[in-house]
């Protein structure tokens, strides 16, 4: 079962039934605001702000644990993770992440956190329950993207200045392969079938599709938006639809999210959103895509079935990343 499927099943488990009729409980959307040093929490049904949580300095990368109990926030300027309890919406722990954490991921087993330390070319591997640092794995210069496979066996880290994706064996904690991609890779994401990893390259303007078994780049996807200069098309965040049919790619200054057919690697559509979309997140039930728009200080909601932007809602200043609790 893929991570998306596991989360979708947990959503179904939260349905309250009475007389055979189910009513979904509202979930929470967490958005990091890099300039405000806050996380905005929104009700997933009404999209109204429930709370604004003060964080450590420069919150960027954000991830929710697979049991949905904790949200982890990378606070780059304070070299730590803020841990938010998803029930109380309070910061309950602060963990030493290593220098300048940017993006992170939690293994599906719920045992480890993998953190990209941009300032020291390392991936910090941390025990989730205690916050103890297990080891640091040396990768390329300015690591950022971080993705753990569904079986918890492999982690892929990207390094911006080295222009590589690094495959790490999570048992030995050694690097298996260094894969060259285009300039300034920002995000890595396993396809739901776990056979490939997709890596966005911001300055290169492409997405590299890497075969997990061979570590070979099997496809490079480029983008063209009518009326826009090529240098304005900068792929950053990426998420897949729950069924794996679509890849949604935030294109930064192009102010659009590209919709890529994962079977053909062709761009199906470009969806206009706010200014400088940074990272995106898919709803646990797969129905909505949420986009953090850095320069318009809002979040756009896209309907996945129709591939249309429904509305944008204000959050804090310079929104960067999104996590969702069903």
PyMOL commands that set and color helices and strands:
alter all, ss='L'
color gray80, all
select helices_A, chain A and resi 3-13+76-78+230-232
alter helices_A, ss='H'
color red, helices_A
select strands_A, chain A and resi 16-18+21-23+28-33+38-43+49-54+59-64+70-75+80-85+90-96+101-106+112-117+122-127+133-138+143-148+154-159+164-169+174-180+185-190+196-201+206-211+217-222+238-240+246-250+256-261+267-272+277-282+288-293+298-303+308-314+319-325
alter strands_A, ss='S'
color yellow, strands_A
deselect
rebuild
show_as cartoon
